[in-house]
Amino acid sequence: MLDRFASSVVRVTGGTEARFLQAYPTIGVVQATQACPNNVHQVYYEVKILAVGESGIISVGLASTDYPLNRNIGWEKTSYGYHSDDGHSFVSTGYGTPYGPTFTTGDVIGAGIDLGRRKAFFTKNGVRLKTAARNVSAFVVPSVGLRSKGAAVQFNFSGPFCYNAEASSDEEGLEARYWRAHIDRQNARLTHGLKDQVTKLKQQLAQIAPDGAGLDQMSLEELRQVLRTT
């Protein structure tokens, strides 16, 4: 949910849509201060460009929760931005680096961090672009800077997304599938272990009181004490 923004120049509706009310060179930032609950190894969200506006300047990325609300994303410390007008990436500085294609009305731009590798990346219309920054901070949140009269964007925090990491054929896609399989295996082991514990507990209780008599009157601590002494 969008809960931190430059309210004098940005209007937020429905918790996910933001529209810029001023014109260049004014800048209005909008943020969701709760990190995206995607999965254990990656934070990711997407923004649909509903309108790029008159000057065509929108910055999409991730930034700290105390980020200035009048600065494009990527210009200040602890921020990583991808800019629509020149396709440059900005990593905690006002000097951009050629990064990817420009983007405009109708495009869907994604921003994410591989937490394990501490790499920031962006996507355009479901295609992952190259790594934008390394050794990034995990304490950043979805952030967009609007600097174009009439610009409007819609945030997507929970999916479905245009970009599917696990279906990707690149290195990151392979890694995502590895970690998903790893998590599934761990969950299976945990579930199996719990079932074994429940089975053993039932067997112990059956030996103590085959008909279950008196068990419903015992406290949890009394049951534990009985089990410890059997």
Backbone as a chain_set.jsonl record, in Angstrom:
{"seq": "MLDRFASSVVRVTGGTEARFLQAYPTIGVVQATQACPNNVHQVYYEVKILAVGESGIISVGLASTDYPLNRNIGWEKTSYGYHSDDGHSFVSTGYGTPYGPTFTTGDVIGAGIDLGRRKAFFTKNGVRLKTAARNVSAFVVPSVGLRSKGAAVQFNFSGPFCYNAEASSDEEGLEARYWRAHIDRQNARLTHGLKDQVTKLKQQLAQIAPDGAGLDQMSLEELRQVLRTT", "coords": {"N": [[0.848, -1.195, 0.0], [0.506, 2.236, -0.789], [1.851, 4.526, 1.237], [3.451, 6.63, 1.896], [4.15, 9.717, 0.651], [4.611, 12.611, -1.497], [2.355, 14.634, -0.718], [1.478, 17.138, -1.55], [1.924, 17.325, -4.225], [1.313, 14.923, -5.384], [-1.291, 12.647, -6.029], [-2.849, 9.939, -4.497], [-4.717, 7.046, -5.11], [-6.866, 4.394, -4.181], [-4.835, 3.028, -2.936], [-2.873, 1.969, -4.549], [-2.465, 3.393, -6.883], [-0.904, 6.198, -8.353], [-0.818, 9.651, -9.144], [0.635, 12.426, -10.782], [0.501, 15.858, -9.938], [1.676, 18.238, -10.569], [4.15, 19.985, -12.569], [7.119, 19.549, -14.6], [9.974, 21.386, -13.375], [9.388, 20.14, -10.946], [9.394, 17.492, -8.519], [7.834, 14.548, -7.389], [7.703, 12.076, -4.987], [6.613, 8.744, -4.35], [5.949, 6.141, -2.049], [5.899, 2.732, -0.788], [5.963, 1.791, 2.358], [6.159, -0.653, 3.564], [8.035, -3.498, 3.091], [8.05, -5.641, 0.202], [6.34, -8.7, 0.485], [7.482, -11.132, -0.934], [9.163, -13.64, -1.33], [11.583, -15.808, 0.309], [14.06, -15.22, -0.8], [13.996, -13.11, -2.563], [13.012, -9.753, -3.2], [10.448, -8.024, -4.798], [8.613, -5.966, -7.077], [6.164, -4.495, -9.302], [5.445, -1.838, -11.656], [2.949, -0.349, -13.526], [3.009, 1.821, -16.236], [0.752, 4.128, -16.502], [0.423, 6.607, -17.651], [2.877, 8.53, -19.19], [3.2, 11.218, -19.163], [3.809, 14.797, -19.799], [6.594, 15.615, -19.927], [7.792, 13.18, -19.766], [9.29, 11.927, -17.715], [9.974, 9.581, -15.394], [10.953, 7.869, -12.51], [11.746, 4.668, -11.429], [12.115, 2.409, -8.757], [13.938, 1.389, -5.818], [14.182, 2.486, -2.453], [15.366, 3.99, 0.627], [13.327, 4.264, 3.636], [13.243, 6.826, 4.571], [13.611, 8.479, 2.477], [14.159, 11.461, 0.544], [11.306, 13.282, -0.495], [11.282, 14.775, -2.747], [13.104, 14.129, -4.698], [14.474, 12.421, -7.49], [14.36, 8.849, -7.841], [17.215, 7.066, -6.938], [18.996, 9.126, -6.958], [19.847, 9.881, -4.424], [21.457, 8.785, -1.321], [21.397, 5.29, -0.547], [19.556, 4.297, -2.524], [18.096, 3.051, -5.566], [17.601, 3.45, -8.871], [15.726, 3.406, -11.992], [15.407, 5.115, -14.93], [12.95, 6.657, -16.991], [13.259, 8.442, -19.189], [15.869, 8.387, -20.268], [16.768, 5.8, -19.962], [18.732, 5.207, -18.161], [20.454, 3.905, -15.258], [20.511, 4.751, -11.811], [22.481, 4.899, -8.991], [22.466, 5.682, -5.919], [23.442, 8.235, -6.503], [23.612, 11.304, -8.419], [24.506, 10.928, -10.94], [23.97, 9.207, -13.831], [24.072, 5.886, -15.342], [24.375, 4.316, -18.483], [21.929, 1.906, -19.077], [19.432, 0.399, -19.741], [16.601, 0.034, -22.042], [14.581, 2.936, -22.859], [11.41, 3.815, -21.303], [7.783, 4.006, -21.493], [4.344, 5.137, -21.709], [2.111, 2.478, -21.013], [4.037, 0.521, -20.672], [5.419, -1.995, -18.451], [7.236, -1.887, -15.607], [9.583, -3.461, -13.563], [11.103, -3.795, -10.305], [13.653, -5.118, -8.298], [15.368, -7.061, -5.715], [17.853, -9.452, -5.326], [18.168, -11.114, -2.521], [20.014, -12.929, -1.478], [22.319, -12.64, -3.048], [22.563, -9.953, -2.95], [21.953, -8.115, -5.03], [20.659, -5.607, -7.116], [18.051, -5.295, -9.52], [16.253, -4.684, -12.623], [13.207, -4.973, -14.546], [11.63, -5.02, -17.779], [8.532, -5.091, -19.14], [8.304, -7.817, -18.474], [10.784, -8.879, -19.102], [13.918, -9.559, -17.847], [16.444, -7.244, -17.072], [19.978, -6.397, -17.072], [22.104, -6.735, -14.117], [21.772, -4.033, -11.9], [22.956, -2.936, -9.651], [25.294, -3.785, -7.067], [25.962, -5.378, -3.866], [23.878, -4.254, -2.367], [21.593, -2.542, -0.131], [19.297, -4.246, 1.994], [17.299, -2.97, 3.207], [15.255, -1.366, 1.899], [12.486, 0.069, 0.087], [9.638, -0.198, -2.191], [9.638, 2.409, -4.545], [8.793, 5.334, -6.349], [9.524, 8.031, -8.5], [7.961, 10.911, -9.696], [8.016, 13.183, -12.342], [6.708, 14.612, -14.264], [4.15, 16.303, -15.83], [0.868, 15.132, -15.549], [1.643, 12.495, -15.362], [1.136, 9.076, -14.468], [0.955, 6.151, -12.479], [0.586, 2.64, -11.707], [0.858, 0.468, -9.03], [1.97, -2.872, -8.383], [2.132, -5.177, -6.0], [1.871, -7.816, -5.193], [1.498, -9.602, -7.306], [-0.304, -11.444, -9.933], [2.824, -11.255, -11.759], [4.4, -9.66, -14.591], [6.969, -10.513, -15.003], [8.509, -13.607, -14.561], [10.471, -15.194, -12.518], [11.117, -17.872, -12.012], [10.521, -19.131, -14.344], [12.32, -18.194, -16.06], [15.13, -18.459, -18.298], [17.625, -17.609, -17.759], [20.592, -17.128, -15.673], [19.709, -16.201, -13.168], [17.098, -17.094, -13.175], [17.451, -19.854, -13.103], [18.625, -20.044, -10.599], [16.509, -19.171, -9.002], [14.67, -21.256, -9.366], [16.14, -23.291, -8.187], [16.222, -22.483, -5.481], [13.501, -22.474, -4.882], [12.895, -25.206, -5.114], [14.532, -26.122, -3.075], [13.336, -24.948, -0.815], [10.856, -26.233, -0.91], [11.679, -28.865, -0.41], [12.654, -28.594, 2.2], [10.322, -27.864, 3.547], [8.854, -30.212, 3.191], [10.392, -32.038, 4.665], [10.084, -30.939, 7.223], [7.305, -31.192, 7.606], [7.059, -33.992, 7.521], [8.6, -34.66, 9.752], [7.082, -33.543, 11.851], [4.774, -35.085, 11.668], [5.814, -37.568, 12.434], [6.462, -36.994, 15.11], [3.923, -36.515, 16.211], [2.752, -39.038, 15.862], [4.379, -40.641, 17.569], [3.809, -39.426, 20.016], [1.075, -40.029, 20.288], [1.255, -42.797, 20.525], [2.648, -43.022, 22.958], [0.803, -41.859, 24.727], [-1.277, -43.66, 24.445], [-0.216, -45.898, 25.728], [-0.059, -44.95, 28.313], [-2.715, -44.393, 29.037], [-4.886, -46.326, 27.847], [-7.642, -46.124, 27.289], [-7.959, -43.473, 27.298], [-8.783, -42.295, 29.608], [-8.965, -39.771, 32.004], [-7.067, -38.138, 30.787], [-8.098, -35.808, 29.66], [-8.427, -34.212, 31.822], [-6.005, -33.416, 32.66], [-3.372, -31.017, 32.909], [-1.318, -29.297, 30.453], [1.331, -29.25, 31.325], [1.288, -31.296, 33.193], [0.852, -33.472, 31.514], [3.219, -33.416, 30.078], [4.988, -33.998, 32.144], [4.241, -36.593, 32.79], [4.898, -37.925, 30.416], [7.636, -37.556, 30.433], [8.418, -39.216, 32.452], [7.864, -41.735, 31.591]], "CA": [[0.0, 0.0, 0.0], [1.257, 3.477, -0.874], [1.535, 5.226, 2.476], [4.346, 7.775, 2.103], [4.265, 10.389, -0.645], [4.573, 14.067, -1.481], [0.914, 14.849, -0.868], [1.178, 18.429, -2.18], [2.084, 17.229, -5.686], [0.933, 13.58, -5.83], [-2.561, 12.132, -5.528], [-2.881, 8.48, -4.443], [-6.062, 6.485, -5.034], [-6.954, 2.942, -4.09], [-3.668, 2.448, -2.29], [-1.885, 1.448, -5.5], [-2.326, 4.252, -8.06], [-0.406, 7.533, -8.042], [-0.876, 10.579, -10.274], [1.384, 13.65, -10.517], [-0.37, 17.002, -10.099], [2.448, 19.416, -10.944], [4.86, 19.874, -13.841], [8.575, 19.657, -14.566], [10.943, 20.428, -12.823], [8.998, 19.612, -9.639], [9.451, 16.033, -8.384], [7.037, 13.993, -6.305], [8.011, 10.662, -4.737], [5.606, 7.933, -3.662], [6.566, 4.92, -1.53], [5.192, 1.758, 0.05], [6.982, 1.623, 3.397], [6.258, -2.058, 3.948], [8.735, -4.249, 2.044], [7.207, -6.622, -0.499], [6.473, -10.058, 1.024], [7.469, -12.051, -2.072], [9.651, -14.937, -0.869], [12.727, -15.699, 1.199], [15.305, -14.856, -1.451], [13.868, -12.003, -3.496], [11.989, -8.721, -3.036], [10.141, -7.597, -6.162], [7.301, -5.376, -7.365], [6.072, -3.929, -10.647], [4.674, -0.617, -11.854], [2.465, -0.121, -14.886], [2.996, 3.235, -16.577], [-0.563, 4.476, -17.054], [0.669, 7.779, -18.507], [4.231, 9.01, -18.937], [3.101, 12.649, -18.957], [4.322, 15.735, -20.8], [8.057, 15.597, -20.051], [8.207, 11.786, -19.898], [10.316, 11.559, -16.736], [9.536, 8.779, -14.251], [12.018, 7.007, -11.982], [11.208, 3.513, -10.721], [13.186, 1.709, -8.057], [13.853, 1.071, -4.396], [14.885, 3.51, -1.679], [15.156, 3.934, 2.071], [12.021, 4.771, 4.06], [13.333, 8.26, 4.867], [14.099, 9.095, 1.244], [13.534, 12.766, 0.261], [10.135, 13.148, -1.357], [11.417, 15.69, -3.894], [14.302, 13.737, -5.446], [14.28, 11.221, -8.301], [14.884, 7.63, -7.222], [18.578, 6.771, -7.353], [19.857, 10.303, -6.823], [20.33, 10.037, -3.056], [22.019, 7.611, -0.648], [20.542, 4.105, -0.34], [18.459, 4.241, -3.497], [18.459, 2.438, -6.841], [16.525, 3.857, -9.772], [15.752, 3.198, -13.447], [14.709, 6.312, -15.392], [12.221, 6.439, -18.24], [13.593, 9.327, -20.293], [17.151, 8.052, -20.9], [17.105, 4.394, -19.76], [19.896, 5.092, -17.285], [20.278, 3.511, -13.864], [21.136, 5.656, -10.856], [22.748, 4.157, -7.756], [22.876, 6.572, -4.83], [24.155, 9.374, -7.06], [22.902, 12.008, -9.474], [25.118, 10.624, -12.231], [23.426, 7.954, -14.335], [24.871, 4.972, -16.159], [23.553, 3.645, -19.504], [21.491, 0.64, -18.477], [18.444, -0.346, -20.515], [15.788, 0.856, -22.953], [13.657, 3.884, -22.246], [10.058, 3.249, -21.182], [6.745, 5.006, -21.685], [2.969, 4.723, -21.401], [1.775, 1.096, -21.346], [5.089, -0.407, -20.253], [5.416, -2.476, -17.073], [8.606, -1.885, -15.116], [9.748, -4.129, -12.284], [12.33, -3.529, -9.552], [13.814, -6.161, -7.296], [16.665, -7.346, -5.112], [18.189, -10.821, -4.938], [18.684, -10.911, -1.181], [21.187, -13.771, -1.254], [23.481, -12.064, -3.735], [22.546, -8.5, -2.711], [21.998, -7.47, -6.339], [19.434, -4.94, -7.562], [17.8, -5.474, -10.951], [14.992, -4.159, -13.134], [12.631, -5.683, -15.68], [10.729, -4.241, -18.624], [7.537, -5.945, -19.797], [8.557, -9.22, -18.178], [12.15, -9.28, -19.458], [14.89, -9.093, -16.87], [17.611, -6.542, -17.569], [21.196, -6.784, -16.359], [22.232, -6.269, -12.748], [21.933, -2.577, -11.835], [23.822, -2.566, -8.529], [25.726, -4.904, -6.216], [26.147, -5.059, -2.444], [22.821, -3.292, -2.055], [20.931, -2.653, 1.162], [18.014, -4.943, 1.97], [16.34, -2.117, 3.908], [14.686, -0.411, 0.961], [11.081, -0.218, -0.214], [9.189, 0.261, -3.509], [9.629, 3.87, -4.617], [8.703, 5.888, -7.699], [9.575, 9.482, -8.582], [7.196, 11.462, -10.824], [8.519, 14.512, -12.699], [6.106, 14.872, -15.566], [2.743, 16.664, -15.678], [-0.057, 14.123, -16.049], [2.174, 11.139, -15.2], [0.366, 8.232, -13.56], [1.454, 4.773, -12.405], [-0.154, 1.715, -10.844], [1.76, -0.476, -8.39], [1.566, -4.265, -8.182], [3.035, -5.694, -4.984], [1.673, -9.232, -4.872], [1.358, -10.444, -8.48], [0.74, -12.021, -10.796], [3.736, -10.311, -12.373], [4.832, -9.916, -15.976], [8.241, -11.23, -14.913], [8.453, -14.869, -13.818], [11.87, -15.584, -12.318], [11.299, -19.317, -12.043], [10.378, -19.591, -15.725], [13.387, -17.588, -16.85], [16.201, -19.376, -18.683], [18.923, -17.045, -17.426], [21.199, -17.637, -14.446], [18.866, -15.888, -12.029], [15.945, -17.982, -13.217], [17.891, -21.157, -12.611], [18.813, -19.932, -9.152], [15.187, -19.095, -8.378], [14.098, -22.604, -9.34], [16.889, -24.077, -7.196], [15.791, -22.126, -4.136], [12.123, -22.937, -4.687], [12.97, -26.647, -4.861], [15.141, -26.28, -1.755], [12.312, -24.614, 0.175], [9.862, -27.308, -0.927], [12.257, -30.021, 0.277], [12.712, -28.294, 3.629], [8.952, -27.944, 4.06], [8.47, -31.625, 3.219], [11.071, -32.656, 5.813], [9.458, -30.438, 8.434], [5.988, -31.822, 7.731], [7.267, -35.4, 7.852], [9.078, -34.725, 11.129], [5.963, -33.27, 12.745], [3.903, -36.259, 11.661], [6.466, -38.586, 13.257], [6.333, -36.615, 16.515], [2.527, -36.732, 16.603], [2.549, -40.485, 15.953], [5.037, -41.114, 18.791], [3.06, -38.918, 21.157], [-0.148, -40.822, 20.4], [1.643, -44.115, 21.023], [2.972, -42.885, 24.377], [-0.447, -41.622, 25.451], [-2.044, -44.911, 24.436], [0.377, -46.769, 26.74], [-0.382, -44.417, 29.638], [-4.157, -44.518, 29.276], [-5.445, -46.903, 26.616], [-9.001, -45.647, 27.009], [-7.979, -42.009, 27.334], [-9.368, -41.838, 30.86], [-8.217, -38.828, 32.821], [-6.171, -37.271, 30.034], [-8.714, -34.527, 29.402], [-8.4, -33.428, 33.043], [-4.621, -33.078, 32.965], [-2.821, -29.827, 32.27], [-0.249, -29.584, 29.508], [2.557, -29.528, 32.074], [1.131, -32.632, 33.78], [1.059, -34.432, 30.446], [4.647, -33.446, 29.794], [5.667, -34.695, 33.23], [3.932, -38.023, 32.64], [5.666, -38.421, 29.277], [9.058, -37.563, 30.796], [8.679, -40.291, 33.406], [7.516, -43.045, 31.01]], "C": [[0.881, 1.241, 0.0], [0.903, 4.35, 0.33], [2.516, 6.353, 2.811], [4.558, 8.446, 0.749], [4.19, 11.9, -0.459], [3.14, 14.51, -1.764], [0.559, 16.169, -1.55], [1.246, 18.36, -3.7], [1.663, 15.876, -6.254], [-0.405, 13.197, -5.21], [-2.539, 10.606, -5.611], [-4.32, 8.023, -4.301], [-5.986, 4.969, -4.982], [-5.753, 2.266, -3.47], [-2.59, 1.956, -3.231], [-1.656, 2.354, -6.71], [-1.902, 5.659, -7.648], [-0.415, 8.382, -9.303], [-0.199, 11.899, -9.878], [0.541, 14.873, -10.853], [0.348, 18.256, -10.58], [3.131, 19.193, -12.298], [6.358, 19.963, -13.601], [8.97, 21.105, -14.263], [10.605, 19.888, -11.436], [9.046, 18.084, -9.653], [8.586, 15.609, -7.208], [7.29, 12.499, -6.175], [6.854, 9.995, -4.006], [6.238, 6.608, -3.28], [5.552, 4.019, -0.831], [6.183, 1.359, 1.133], [7.064, 0.216, 3.961], [6.899, -2.823, 2.798], [7.824, -5.312, 1.453], [7.415, -8.013, 0.066], [6.43, -11.099, -0.086], [7.893, -13.458, -1.671], [10.963, -14.723, -0.131], [13.982, -15.198, 0.513], [15.194, -13.654, -2.38], [12.732, -11.059, -3.1], [11.722, -8.142, -4.423], [8.755, -6.961, -6.228], [7.33, -4.831, -8.784], [5.199, -2.684, -10.653], [4.234, -0.558, -13.309], [2.417, 1.381, -15.129], [1.664, 3.556, -17.256], [-0.463, 5.675, -17.993], [2.05, 8.309, -18.168], [4.265, 10.525, -18.755], [3.838, 13.485, -20.005], [5.836, 15.647, -20.999], [8.624, 14.182, -20.096], [9.264, 11.333, -18.919], [9.687, 10.871, -15.527], [10.718, 7.932, -13.808], [11.391, 5.916, -11.121], [12.351, 2.824, -9.986], [12.881, 1.392, -6.622], [14.684, 2.087, -3.634], [14.572, 3.342, -0.2], [13.842, 4.594, 2.448], [12.046, 6.244, 4.45], [13.826, 9.045, 3.65], [13.417, 10.445, 1.017], [12.418, 12.632, -0.762], [10.164, 14.085, -2.56], [12.663, 15.394, -4.729], [14.013, 12.461, -6.241], [14.942, 10.012, -7.634], [16.256, 7.307, -7.81], [19.533, 7.922, -7.152], [20.508, 10.399, -5.443], [20.79, 8.698, -2.463], [20.969, 6.534, -0.409], [19.319, 4.145, -1.242], [18.986, 3.738, -4.832], [17.307, 2.706, -7.805], [16.804, 3.578, -11.237], [14.858, 4.277, -14.026], [14.162, 6.15, -16.806], [12.79, 7.217, -19.421], [14.889, 8.965, -21.015], [17.55, 6.583, -20.737], [18.303, 4.179, -18.857], [19.495, 4.547, -15.912], [21.048, 4.497, -12.996], [21.273, 4.925, -9.531], [23.341, 5.113, -6.726], [23.705, 7.762, -5.317], [23.331, 10.023, -8.169], [23.466, 11.771, -10.854], [24.65, 9.243, -12.707], [24.406, 7.174, -15.18], [23.962, 4.354, -17.214], [23.202, 2.23, -19.041], [20.562, -0.175, -19.366], [17.658, 0.566, -21.434], [14.965, 1.885, -22.185], [12.3, 3.21, -22.095], [9.031, 4.372, -21.166], [5.376, 4.438, -21.328], [2.7, 3.297, -21.891], [2.819, 0.081, -20.927], [4.906, -0.8, -18.788], [6.866, -2.626, -16.632], [8.646, -2.545, -13.73], [11.067, -3.758, -11.642], [12.451, -4.568, -8.458], [15.224, -6.262, -6.767], [16.758, -8.845, -4.858], [18.871, -10.718, -3.587], [19.948, -11.723, -0.917], [22.445, -13.171, -1.841], [23.598, -10.562, -3.55], [22.73, -7.73, -4.019], [20.632, -6.85, -6.65], [19.289, -5.112, -9.065], [16.463, -4.863, -11.318], [14.509, -5.037, -14.282], [11.787, -4.701, -16.488], [9.826, -5.206, -19.374], [7.88, -7.422, -19.664], [9.942, -9.711, -18.498], [13.124, -8.694, -18.443], [16.077, -8.439, -17.563], [18.826, -6.925, -16.727], [21.187, -6.247, -14.927], [22.519, -4.771, -12.739], [22.875, -2.142, -10.73], [24.137, -3.811, -7.712], [25.932, -4.406, -4.788], [25.122, -4.033, -1.969], [22.261, -3.538, -0.659], [19.606, -3.392, 1.009], [16.918, -4.078, 2.583], [15.859, -0.984, 3.013], [13.277, -0.858, 0.593], [10.726, 0.29, -1.616], [9.022, 1.781, -3.539], [9.588, 4.326, -6.077], [8.755, 7.417, -7.608], [8.87, 9.953, -9.843], [7.659, 12.893, -11.079], [7.955, 14.954, -14.05], [4.613, 15.158, -15.381], [1.841, 15.618, -16.333], [0.436, 12.7, -15.911], [1.348, 10.363, -14.187], [0.901, 6.802, -13.623], [0.56, 3.943, -11.489], [0.797, 0.65, -10.338], [1.13, -1.86, -8.28], [2.575, -4.885, -7.22], [2.976, -7.213, -4.826], [1.528, -10.151, -6.082], [-0.103, -10.681, -8.839], [1.544, -10.943, -11.522], [3.981, -10.657, -13.837], [6.094, -10.769, -15.98], [8.076, -12.466, -14.044], [9.869, -15.405, -13.684], [12.065, -17.084, -12.491], [11.152, -19.883, -13.456], [11.484, -19.057, -16.617], [14.482, -18.604, -17.141], [17.574, -18.829, -18.327], [19.418, -17.586, -16.092], [20.328, -17.393, -13.233], [17.626, -16.771, -11.99], [16.279, -19.37, -12.714], [18.064, -21.139, -11.107], [17.472, -19.893, -8.433], [14.545, -20.467, -8.294], [14.812, -23.491, -8.311], [16.372, -23.785, -5.792], [14.35, -22.551, -3.874], [12.095, -24.43, -4.388], [13.546, -26.921, -3.469], [14.111, -26.018, -0.655], [11.253, -25.718, 0.247], [10.384, -28.546, -0.193], [12.291, -29.809, 1.793], [11.322, -28.384, 4.253], [8.481, -29.386, 4.171], [9.105, -32.334, 4.407], [10.422, -32.231, 7.122], [8.107, -31.103, 8.672], [6.12, -33.279, 8.138], [7.702, -35.548, 9.303], [7.972, -34.49, 12.133], [5.009, -34.452, 12.815], [4.486, -37.369, 12.522], [6.302, -38.273, 14.744], [4.919, -36.865, 17.019], [2.24, -38.221, 16.779], [3.156, -41.039, 17.241], [4.295, -40.659, 20.036], [1.78, -39.721, 21.376], [0.15, -42.204, 20.956], [1.947, -44.072, 22.519], [1.716, -42.696, 25.212], [-1.299, -42.88, 25.519], [-1.508, -45.885, 25.479], [0.024, -46.307, 28.142], [-1.854, -44.65, 29.978], [-4.808, -45.022, 27.998], [-6.838, -46.386, 26.271], [-9.12, -44.134, 27.064], [-8.509, -41.444, 28.626], [-8.42, -40.887, 31.594], [-7.343, -37.863, 32.043], [-6.757, -35.879, 29.832], [-8.713, -33.62, 30.63], [-6.997, -32.933, 33.389], [-4.194, -31.819, 32.233], [-1.71, -30.239, 31.309], [1.034, -29.95, 30.236], [2.491, -30.908, 32.723], [1.348, -33.714, 32.73], [2.537, -34.548, 30.112], [5.4, -34.205, 30.866], [5.459, -36.202, 33.141], [4.79, -38.628, 31.535], [7.153, -38.499, 29.627], [9.401, -38.731, 31.688], [8.342, -41.666, 32.847], [8.658, -43.523, 30.12]], "O": [[1.887, 1.293, 0.707], [-0.216, 4.853, 0.428], [2.427, 6.959, 3.879], [5.076, 7.832, -0.184], [3.766, 12.398, 0.584], [2.766, 14.732, -2.916], [-0.546, 16.31, -2.075], [0.7, 19.22, -4.39], [1.655, 15.693, -7.472], [-0.627, 13.396, -4.015], [-2.247, 10.043, -6.666], [-5.063, 8.546, -3.471], [-5.158, 4.346, -5.645], [-5.666, 1.038, -3.481], [-1.509, 1.566, -2.788], [-0.737, 2.105, -7.49], [-2.461, 6.241, -6.718], [-0.069, 7.913, -10.387], [-0.426, 12.421, -8.787], [-0.067, 14.934, -11.922], [-0.298, 19.233, -10.96], [2.733, 18.319, -13.068], [6.808, 20.396, -12.54], [8.364, 22.009, -14.838], [11.446, 19.244, -10.809], [8.772, 17.459, -10.678], [8.606, 16.244, -6.153], [7.114, 11.746, -7.132], [6.204, 10.602, -3.156], [6.972, 6.011, -4.068], [4.508, 4.467, -0.354], [7.151, 0.655, 0.848], [7.955, -0.077, 4.758], [6.395, -2.812, 1.676], [6.932, -5.823, 2.13], [8.553, -8.479, 0.13], [5.471, -11.865, -0.186], [7.071, -14.374, -1.67], [11.406, -13.587, 0.036], [14.91, -14.778, 1.203], [16.203, -13.217, -2.935], [11.645, -11.494, -2.719], [12.66, -7.805, -5.146], [7.838, -7.374, -5.518], [8.394, -4.718, -9.394], [4.34, -2.494, -9.791], [5.052, -0.7, -14.218], [1.854, 2.127, -14.328], [1.481, 3.285, -18.442], [-1.169, 5.752, -18.998], [2.367, 8.516, -16.997], [5.249, 11.063, -18.249], [4.408, 12.958, -20.959], [6.304, 15.608, -22.137], [9.796, 13.992, -20.424], [10.061, 10.45, -19.237], [8.967, 11.49, -14.744], [11.408, 7.342, -14.64], [10.612, 6.194, -10.21], [13.441, 2.674, -10.539], [11.733, 1.157, -6.244], [15.748, 2.505, -4.091], [13.633, 2.64, 0.175], [13.298, 5.389, 1.682], [10.993, 6.852, 4.639], [14.385, 10.134, 3.783], [12.219, 10.572, 1.268], [12.571, 11.948, -1.774], [9.188, 14.179, -3.304], [13.211, 16.282, -5.382], [13.384, 11.534, -5.73], [15.957, 10.145, -6.951], [16.43, 7.279, -9.029], [20.749, 7.732, -7.17], [21.606, 10.942, -5.313], [20.544, 7.632, -3.028], [19.811, 6.826, -0.11], [18.186, 4.039, -0.774], [20.143, 3.958, -5.191], [16.184, 2.252, -7.589], [17.955, 3.519, -11.669], [13.684, 4.365, -13.669], [14.812, 5.59, -17.689], [12.803, 6.709, -20.542], [15.017, 9.195, -22.218], [18.554, 6.153, -21.304], [18.838, 3.072, -18.796], [18.357, 4.705, -15.47], [22.096, 5.009, -13.389], [20.294, 4.393, -9.007], [24.553, 5.321, -6.671], [24.584, 8.237, -4.597], [22.47, 9.386, -8.777], [22.979, 12.335, -11.834], [24.911, 8.235, -12.051], [25.411, 7.696, -15.663], [22.867, 3.904, -16.875], [24.081, 1.458, -18.66], [20.872, -1.316, -19.706], [18.001, 1.737, -21.595], [14.691, 1.712, -20.997], [12.059, 2.158, -22.686], [9.348, 5.525, -20.872], [5.278, 3.375, -20.714], [3.017, 2.951, -23.029], [2.517, -1.109, -20.836], [4.328, -0.058, -17.993], [7.626, -3.4, -17.214], [7.847, -2.225, -12.85], [12.036, -3.443, -12.332], [11.477, -4.87, -7.767], [16.152, -5.642, -7.287], [15.864, -9.44, -4.256], [20.02, -10.285, -3.502], [20.85, -11.264, -0.216], [23.506, -13.189, -1.217], [24.598, -9.957, -3.936], [23.551, -6.817, -4.106], [19.591, -7.482, -6.47], [20.276, -5.079, -9.799], [15.642, -4.561, -10.451], [15.292, -5.75, -14.909], [11.297, -3.699, -15.969], [10.299, -6.038, -20.149], [7.761, -8.185, -20.623], [10.263, -10.86, -18.197], [13.148, -7.485, -18.213], [16.645, -8.988, -18.507], [18.705, -7.695, -15.774], [20.359, -5.406, -14.576], [23.389, -4.291, -13.466], [23.526, -1.103, -10.842], [23.356, -4.761, -7.67], [26.056, -3.209, -4.53], [25.453, -3.078, -1.266], [22.439, -4.612, -0.084], [18.883, -3.198, 0.031], [15.737, -4.414, 2.489], [16.031, 0.195, 3.324], [12.92, -2.023, 0.768], [11.444, 1.124, -2.167], [8.358, 2.365, -2.683], [10.273, 3.762, -6.93], [8.112, 8.018, -6.748], [9.145, 9.456, -10.935], [7.694, 13.716, -10.164], [8.64, 15.583, -14.858], [3.892, 14.328, -14.827], [2.017, 15.263, -17.498], [-0.272, 11.771, -16.3], [0.912, 10.912, -13.175], [1.255, 6.309, -14.694], [-0.127, 4.473, -10.616], [1.474, -0.005, -11.131], [-0.082, -1.998, -8.109], [3.734, -5.095, -7.579], [3.942, -7.823, -4.368], [1.443, -11.368, -5.912], [-1.015, -10.202, -8.164], [1.029, -9.874, -11.854], [3.793, -11.797, -14.262], [6.273, -11.632, -16.84], [7.567, -12.385, -12.926], [10.407, -15.998, -14.619], [13.069, -17.519, -13.055], [11.611, -20.992, -13.732], [11.578, -19.421, -17.789], [14.737, -19.501, -16.337], [18.584, -19.494, -18.559], [18.749, -18.401, -15.456], [20.209, -18.257, -12.364], [17.157, -17.153, -10.918], [15.498, -19.989, -11.992], [17.7, -22.092, -10.417], [17.311, -20.507, -7.379], [13.944, -20.814, -7.277], [14.19, -24.325, -7.653], [16.114, -24.7, -5.009], [14.017, -22.947, -2.757], [11.356, -24.874, -3.51], [13.102, -27.834, -2.773], [14.023, -26.771, 0.316], [10.809, -26.091, 1.333], [9.646, -29.197, 0.546], [11.997, -30.72, 2.567], [11.161, -28.915, 5.352], [7.793, -29.748, 5.125], [8.454, -33.133, 5.081], [10.23, -33.048, 8.022], [7.798, -31.524, 9.786], [5.382, -33.755, 9.002], [7.239, -36.445, 10.007], [7.919, -35.163, 13.162], [4.496, -34.784, 13.883], [3.758, -38.038, 13.255], [6.037, -39.169, 15.545], [4.733, -37.37, 18.127], [1.568, -38.621, 17.729], [2.512, -41.826, 17.934], [4.166, -41.414, 21.0], [1.438, -40.056, 22.51], [-0.614, -42.728, 21.767], [1.555, -44.971, 23.263], [1.576, -43.296, 26.278], [-1.963, -43.138, 26.523], [-2.29, -46.636, 26.063], [-0.17, -47.117, 29.048], [-2.182, -45.06, 31.091], [-5.234, -44.228, 27.16], [-7.173, -46.228, 25.097], [-10.203, -43.571, 26.904], [-8.673, -40.229, 28.743], [-7.237, -41.174, 31.773], [-6.914, -36.851, 32.598], [-6.029, -34.887, 29.83], [-8.96, -32.419, 30.522], [-6.825, -32.128, 34.304], [-4.593, -31.578, 31.094], [-1.226, -31.37, 31.342], [1.749, -30.859, 29.814], [3.498, -31.611, 32.802], [1.953, -34.748, 33.012], [3.046, -35.646, 29.889], [6.327, -34.959, 30.571], [6.378, -36.985, 33.384], [5.344, -39.715, 31.697], [7.852, -39.404, 29.17], [10.541, -39.197, 31.693], [8.51, -42.669, 33.541], [8.573, -44.602, 29.533]]}, "num_chains": 1, "name": "protein.A"}
